[in-house]
Amino acid sequence: MKKNIALVTGGFSGEAVISYKSAVTIGTHLDRDLFTVYKIDINPEGWFYEHTDGHKIAVDKNDFTLVVDGQKISFDAVFIGMHGTPGEDGKLQGYFDMLGIPYTGCDAATSAITFNKRYGTAIAGMSGIAVAKSVVLIKDKFTSPDEVVNSLRFPVFIKPNNGGSSIGMSKVNQATEELGYAIEKAFREDAQVLVEEMIEGREFTAGVFRSKGEIIVLPLTEVKAHADMDFFDFEAKYQGKSTETTPAVVDELIAEKIRETARKVYTVFNCRGVVRIDFIYNEEEKRPYMLEVNTIPGQSDASIVPQQVQAMGWNLKDFYTRLLSECFV
C-alpha cells in the first residue's frame, strides 16, 4: 500500500524562493509507485495544499491533516524541502515530533544548533574540528565595529548568524567604513550577525547521509567563484557566477581528510538524512576547516547534492526513496 507523503515547502524567509525550486525537483523524482505525494506550501498567509483543480485546501494544524474530496488525509511521513525558517531551524521538526510524524532530515535540536552558525562552529570547535575564529554581534547590544577590529584578523566575512543561501553576506578586506555597511546589511536579515576570519584555501562541499546505519559521503564538489566575484555569495550560487566541479579534482589524501572530517561532523551533530557540509582546505596547515552544516541542502537543478548523487552513479528517485525509508526504520 502506498504511503502518504507531505512534501513541505515555502517558508517565512527570503530563502522561500529556493525552497520552491527544491520542491519541484523533489516532487518530480519521488517514486509515485511507492508514495502518494501532497505538496504543502507553508507561507505567511497560511498552510495549504493545492488541489489538482487549483483551489487551496487549508491544513489542520491540530494534527497536520487535510480533507480532500471529503476524505481525511493523514501522513505517514514528511519530506522537508524548506530552506530557512521554520523548516531548517528546528521549529517544524519540533511540531512534527509532538505529533509523532516522522520526517526527513535532522531532529529539532540539531536543526536549531546548526542553523545558528555561532553555536554550530562552537560545538564543532569543542569537538576538535577546525573552525574559523569569529565574533557574534547582537543587534540591541551592538555599539561599534571596534569589537570586530580589536578581535579579528582581516579579511573577514560578515553574515546573518541564522540563515542561508549567502543572503546578506559580505566580505570586508580591511577595517574601513565598509565594515559598518556590511554589518548593517547583515542586520537587515537577522538580529544576530557573525563576523569570522577568512580561511585561505580551496572550498569543498560534501553531501553526507546515513543509510542502513552507514554514514555515506557523496563525491566532493569544489566550488570556485568567478574571477569577477570576490566570494561565493547568492549571485555566485544561483545566478551562474561560480564553477562547481563534481567530482572534485583533488588529491586523494586531501579528499579523504575532508571525507573523514565530514563523517565526524555528521556524528558530532547527530545528523539524520542528507546534509551538506562546507569546508575550506588550508594547504599550509593541511587540514579542512568546517564552515557550516546545511541540514536542508538545496535540491534544485542548480544545487550541489543532486550533482553529487548523479556523480555517485545513482538517480534521484532511488536517493529520495532511501531518505524516506529511514523514516520508517
C-alpha positions, 0 to 999 in steps of 0.5 A: 500500500502506498504511503502518504507523503507531505512534501513541505515547502515555502517558508517565512524567509527570503530563502522561500524562493529556493525552497520552491525550486527544491520542491519541484525537483523533489516532487518530480523524482519521488517514486509515485509507485511507492508514495502518494505525494501532497505538496504543502506550501507553508507561507505567511498567509497560511498552510495549504495544499493545492488541489489538482483543480487549483483551489487551496485546501487549508491544513489542520494544524491540530494534527497536520491533516487535510480533507480532500474530496471529503476524505481525511488525509493523514501522513505517514511521513514528511519530506522537508524541502524548506530552506530557512525558517521554520523548516531548517531551524528546528521549529517544524521538526519540533511540531512534527515530533509532538505529533509523532510524524516522522520526517526527513532530515535532522531532529529539532535540536540539531536543526536549531544548533546548526542553523545558528552558525555561532553555536554550530562552529562552537560545538564543532570547535569543542569537538576538535574540528577546525573552525574559523575564529569569529565574533557574534554581534547582537543587534540591541547590544551592538555599539561599534565595529571596534569589537570586530577590529580589536578581535579579528584578523582581516579579511573577514566575512560578515553574515546573518548568524541564522540563515542561508543561501549567502543572503546578506553576506559580505566580505570586508578586506580591511577595517574601513567604513565598509565594515559598518555597511556590511554589518548593517546589511547583515542586520537587515536579515537577522538580529544576530550577525557573525563576523569570522576570519577568512580561511585561505584555501580551496572550498569543498562541499560534501553531501553526507547521509546515513543509510542502513546505519552507514554514514555515506559521503557523496563525491566532493564538489569544489566550488570556485567563484568567478574571477569577477566575484570576490566570494561565493555569495547568492549571485555566485550560487544561483545566478551562474557566477561560480564553477562547481566541479563534481567530482572534485579534482583533488588529491586523494589524501586531501579528499579523504581528510575532508571525507573523514572530517565530514563523517565526524561532523555528521556524528558530532551533530547527530545528523539524520538524512542528507546534509551538506557540509562546507569546508575550506582546505588550508594547504599550509596547515593541511587540514579542512576547516568546517564552515557550516552544516546545511541540514536542508541542502538545496535540491534544485537543478542548480544545487550541489547534492543532486550533482553529487548523487548523479556523480555517485552513479545513482538517480534521484528517485532511488536517493529520495526513496532511501531518505524516506525509508529511514523514516520508517526504520 
